Each structure stands twice: as structure tokens, then as C-alpha cells.
Amino acid sequence: MDIAPTLSSDSRFGLDTASLFDLPRPAAECRIVVAMSGGVDSSVVAALAADTGAQVFGITLQLYDYGAATGRKGACCAGDDIADARAVCDRLGIAHYVFDHESAFREDVVDQFADEYLAGRTPVPCIRCNMGPKFTDLFRMARELGADCLATGHYVQRIPAPDGPHLHRANDPARDQSYFLYATTREQLDYIRFPLGGLPKSKVRELAQAAGLRNAAKPDSQDICFVPDGNYAKIVTKLRPEGAVPGPIVHAATGEVLGEHRGIIHFTVGQRKGLEIGGQPEPLYVIGLDAENRAVRVGPKRMLAVESAELIETNAIGTLPDAPLTAKVRSLAKPVPVTLEGPLGDGASTRIRFETPEFGVAPGQAAVIYAGERVVGGGWIDTTTSVAS
């Protein structure tokens, strides 16, 4: 189900902006807090919120070192992005507040990111950030400001339903961010709004131009905002030098030592490049990481086939429907049919079984469960069971 914004002649944007925020009473009597990263998406959300006639506040959480991020492309919530957010608020005539969350972000997201790689797992820091600073802390701040809702620039849809709002994929599949928001709680979903979920990115940039926002053409931020140039191993090595200790590359089937690696932090399940071992009869992939013995286990692609995965710390959004389920085990993966073996939600552990073997399922990643377009929950992949075992 897709909810596209309705038209309105009263809005400067030609949209019924009030409906995008599902306000509980007339907009003039309401307060909206907008989470502002400094990017075009959250800036357009602020412009749409201001267009409703409600009192609007922009909040930016400074998540990492301002100086190191200044001038960097693809960052968010630091450096030039804070200046962009402030300029947008000035343009719109709304208040803008910046809160220093660098220490909390490092502890809750960056340090955990490094620890996961050190443990031979593949983390998803964007989910951790949404579970912590971006929702939990902003939620509390918005409440303290007396806001009727907290709005963000995420591309997902909040769909009203008899049992409370549901979370659905964005109307634009190329922009959908539902994978990163599976841990949203019912209380949060009652309060948070996603006004861009029914819009394509091209329309969002048009709205930014119409509002005269200086960041209308600003490039999108990269997935891992605190990792310059995508070199995550450099960040992990700086924080956890022991992760760069060399170790053996071992054939997962025969136990033969095929070579030596530069540290397990350079590898993830399903990876083929960077092994630097030749003379093999067939291409080899990373099958698993043995952090205790600092060993990278490799094998042919068929050894990557997984029949099920154990999920921990699961979350459910609303009632689990009696409908076919699918799961995404990576942010860019296609949803595949699964069955659920056990309870979902309240932090319980459960198992998902794939209808057909799935490849490259990495512990530390998230598995997000869907019923059609609706996100019903998910959890962290803890262990996997291979087809061959």
C-alpha cells in the first residue's frame, strides 16, 4: 500500500502538507520537531512542516568531530552539515538547536561497530544509530519540547491501521530505507512521521528548489557517515589495533592453510576480493570468520548456501499477520520467502528458514521480515546453518 501526498491549493508546494504529518488537531495549535542532518531530505521535511502553519523546531545531533568532518562530502550530522541545517532553518524562519552527542554516538555506535568487526561479525551501524541517537534521544527531546510529533527524512511510510500505525516500504523502491528501521517500536511509530515516504527523490529535490534551500543539489550522504572514503578497516584499526593482526586463511572443507591475511577486520562473509591466494581450481569466497583463532575460512560458492539463520534481540511492529513472509538479510538484497520458527519481538530469539538456499548471510547483519510491503519486524543474525551441514 502506497500513500501519495494529496494536492492542495493552499500550500506553496501544491501539497496537502498537513496530511503528511497526521497532526492530532489544527496545525496552528501544533508543534513539530524535525530531525535535521543537514541533507536535502530532512531540510525538505522542515520546509513541509513549516508550510503546515505549525510551530516547528529543527534539531541536529552532532554525532562526531566537527573539525574532522568539515568540507567532507557524504557526511551527516557534523561539519558543514550543521551549518547547512542552520542555514535552512534561518531560511524557513524556524528555531534550530544543536546538541552534542559525540560521546554517546561513539559509545553506542562507533565502538560497537569496531567490536563487531573484531568479533568476526559484519555490523550495520545505521540501524544502531536509529535505535539510539536518532530515535531514542530525539524522541525524548521532542517530548520535552512539547511536540506533537517528531518528523524525519527517512524514505518509509507510516500507514494507519486498526491496531495502530504500520511501517511500510517507501513508494520509491530505489530510496526505501525500511531495512534500517525494523527496530522501531510501537511507541516510536505512534509519534514519528515520515513525510517523504510517498515521494520520489526527484520530487524532493524539486521541493527543495521551490523552497530556495541552499542544499537542494547536495549529494546524498554515504551509508556509514563516520567512515571517510568507505575505509572502515582504517577506523577499526585505529580503535582496535588488535584487529589488524595477521592470521591464516584456511580452506573450510579441507582445513588446509592456503595463505595469510592482514587481519580479520578486512573480511566479511561472502567476500571474494582481497584474499590474494592463487592457484586454486575454483574461485574461493569467505565462508566464515574464526575470531578466536584469527582465521579466515574460505571455500567455493556452494559452501555459502544457508538454509536458516538464528535471530537475536528481535523486534515486532504490530501483530504478526497470517500471510506469506519474506526477509532481507542485507540492505541491498531482494526479499526472499521465509518461514518463521518461533516468536518474534520483545527481544526473543527466533529462527528464519529460507524457502531456497540463501547466499552470503553474515552474522552481525540484520534480517528484516516483511509481509508484502509491510515491515513486521526483524532481528540481528547471530548464527547460520549451512545447507551442507
N, C-alpha and C positions, 0 to 999 in steps of 0.2 A: 504494500500500500504506500503510495507516494502522496504527500501533501504539498501542493504547489501554492505559493502565496497568491491570494486573490487581488484583483486590481482595485484601486481607489483613486478617485479624482482629487481627494483632499490631501494626499501625500505628495511631497515634492518628487518622490521616486515613482509615483503611479502605482504604489502597492498599498494594501491594507496592512500597514506596519504593526498596528495594534494587535492584529490576529497572530502575528508571528511570535509574540511574547505571551499570549494566552493569559492576559492580566486578569486578576480577580475582580476588578472594579474599574471605573473610568480611568483612563491613562493619566489624566491630570492629577489624580489622587494617589498615584503610584510612584514607587522608586524602583529603578532598575540598576543593578551593578553589572558592569561589563568587564570581563577578564580580558585585559589588553596586553598582547605580547609585543606589539609594535609592528606586526604584519598587517597586510591588507585585509585579511579575513576578519580579525577582531575589530579592526578600525571601521569596517563597514557595519558590523554589528552595532558598534557605538552610534554610528550615524543613523541607522534604522531605529535604534532605541530613542535617540533624541527626537526623531521625526514623530514618534507617538505622542509627544507632549508630556511624557512622564519626566520626573526628576531623575537624571542619570549621573552615575559616578563611574569613572574608569579606574580600575585597579591594575597595577603592574607589579608582579613579584620579581624582584631582582634575584635571579637564581644562581648566578656565578659572577666571577670577577668582571667588573665594568671595564677596566682598562684593557684587559686581555681581549675582550670582545669588540672593542671599538674598531670600526672600519671593516669588520669581518662580515662577509656575505654568508647567509644561511644560518645566522644565529637567531636566537629569540630571547626575550626577557633579560637582556643585558646590552651594554654598549650603546651603539647608535639606535637600537630598537626602543630603548626607553625614551630617547629624545623624539623618535617618531611618534610614539604613543602620546607623549605630552603635546606635541605639535597638533596632532589630530584632535585632542580634547580642546585645545585652545581654539582651533578652527570651528569646532562644534559648540563651543561655549559651555562645556561641562567640566566638572571638577575631575582632577586626576591625582591619584595617590600612588606612591611607590613605597613598597615595603621590602626591606632587606631580608631575604630568605636564603641567603647563600649558605649559611651553616646547616640549616635543615635540609636543603637540597643536596648538599654534599653527603650528609649522613644517610639520608633516606634513599637517594637515587645514585649518586656518583660512586660512593664507597661500595654500595651493594652491587653495582654494575661490575666493579673491579673484582669483588669477591666471587661473584658468579663465574666470571671467566677463569679465575684461579681454581675454582672447583670443577672445571671442565664442562661448564654449562654455557648456554647461549642466552643472555638476558635480553629483556625488552624494556629499556629504561623509560620509554614514553608511557607505558602502562603504569609503571611505578610512580611516575610523576603525576599522572592523572589521579591515581589512588591517594596521593599525598598532597603536595603543594597546590596543584591546580584545582582540585575539588574540595578536599577536606578543609584546607586552610582558607581558601577563598569562600567556601560555603560559610564558614564561621564569621569571616569578616563581613560578608554581605548581610548576614543576620544581624550583626552588631550595628550596621548602618541602617537597619530598619527596612531593608529592601524587600520588595515583594517577590523578586526572583533574581537569579544570577544567570547571565547570558554569556555564552562563549562562541567562538568562531569555528567550532568543530562541524564537520560535514557528517551529521547523522540526523535522524528525525525522531522527534518525541511525539508519539501518536496516542491521543486519548483513548481509553478503553474502559469498560465497565469495572474492571478490577484495578484500575489505576493506569497511569501512562505506561506505554511500552516503548522500547527503544528499537528503531528500525534503521536499516541501511539508508544512506543518503540517496536522493533521487539521481544524482550523478555518480555512477559506479566508479568512474575514474578518480573521484575525490573521496570516496567513502572512507571514514575513519572509525567505523564501528568496532573493528578488531581491537582498537586501543581503549575502548570504553566498556568492555564487557563487565568490569568490576564495579560499575556504577550501581549504587544501592537504590532501593525504592525511595528512601527519604530524599536522596540527592535528586533523583529523577522527578520527584514531585516539585522540586524547587528550581532546577536548572532548565534553561531554554536554549535551543539550538536553531536560531532563525535562518541559518544558511542551508539547512538540510534539504530543502526543496529547490535549491538554486544551482545552476551550473557555475563553474568558476568564471566563465566568460561574463556572465551577468553580474557577478560580484565585482569584477574589475570595472564594468560599466557604471555600477552604482558608486564606486569609489571616485571615478572620474566626475560623475554628476555632482558629487558632494565636494569636489575640489580638494580631495585628500592628497597630500604630498607623496604618500607611499602607494598610490594607485597602481603603479607599474613595478613595484618592489618584488623581487624574486621570492618564491616560496622558501620557507625555512627547511633545512635538512631534517631528516628523521631524528637523529641524535644531535641535539643542539649544542652540547658541550664538547663534541669531538671534532676538532678542526680537520678539514680535508678528509674526513672519514677514517683517519688513522687511529682507530680505537686501541690498537696494541700499544701505541705510544703512551696513551693516557693510562692504561692499565699498568704498564711497566713503571711509569712514574709513581703510581700509587702503591703498587705491589711488585717490587723488583724481582721477587722470587718466581713470578710467573714467567720470566724470560729465561729460566734455567733450562738448558738443553736436556733432551731425553730421547729414548728410542722410538723409531717408527716400526711398529710390529704388524705383521700380517695377521688379521683377525681369525683366519681359518687355520693357518699352519703354525702360528707362533714364531715364525722366522723374523729375525730383526733385519729390516730392509734398509735402514739408514738412521740418521739422527736429525731431529728437528731443533728449532731455535727457542722453543718454549710453547707449551700447550695453549697459551693465550692467543696464538696466531691461527688457531684452527677451530672449526665448528663442524658438527655432523653434516655430511653431505658434500663437504668441500672437496674439490679435485685439484685446483691450482695451488701451487706453493709447496707441494710435497717434495719436489726435487729428487725423486727416485725414478731411475730409468731402467730399461732392460726387462720390463715386466711383460708377460704375454697378453695382458688386457689392462685397460685403464683402471686405476685404483682410486677409491674415494675414502674420506674419513668416515669410518663406521661408528667409532666411539672414542671417548677420551677418558683415560685412566689417570685421574689427577694424583692419586696417591703414589703411583709409580712413575708419574710424569711421562706416560706412554701415550702415543697417538696410534690408535688401532685402525688399520686400513683394510680394504677389501674391494672386490668387484661390486658393481652397482647392485646386483641382485641381493647382496647382503644388507643393503639399506632398507629392504622391504619390511614394513612394520604392520602387524595385524591389530595391535591395540596399544593404548597408552594409559598410564595411571595419572590422574589429575589430582592435585592437592590445592588446598585453600580455595575451594570453588565458591562461586557466587551465582545466584539465580536472580533473574529480573522478572518478577511476577510469577504466575502459575505456569508450570510446565505444560505445554499443550499436547493433546493427543494427536500428533501429526508427525510426519517424517522429519527427521533431524539431519542436519549437515554440520560439518565442523571445518574451520580454518585453523591450520596448525602453524601458519606463518602469515604475516600481514599481507603479502602479495600472492598467497596461494589461493586457488579456487576452492570454494566449499565442496566437501565430498561427503557422501552419505555415511552416517554412523548410527550405531545404536548405543544407548546409554545403559551401563550396567552398575546401578547404584544411585544413591541420592545426589542431587545437585543443589548446592547452596549451603549457607551457614558455615562455610569453611570446611565442609566434609570432603573426604576423598572419594573419588569415583573412577570408573574406567570407561573409556570410549572404545568401541570396536569398529574398525573400518570395514565397510562393505567389500572393498577391494584393497589390496595392499597399498599402503601409502609410503612414499619415499622421503627421506631427509627429515624425519621427525626428531627434533633436537630437544633434549631435556633443558629446561630453563625457559623455553619459549612458552607462549600461551596457546591453548586450544580454546577457540571461541565457538559456542554452539548456537546454531540458527534453526528457526522453524520458518521456512520461506524467507521473507525479508526481515523478520523479527529476530533480534538478539535475545536469547533466553538465558544466557549466562556463559560460564566457562571456568577455566582454572589453569594453573601452571602445570606444564608437563614435567612430571617427576621421573618416571621411568617408562621404557617402551619394551614391548615384546616383539621380537623379530619373527618373521614367517618361518625362518629356518630353525628357530629354537624349539 
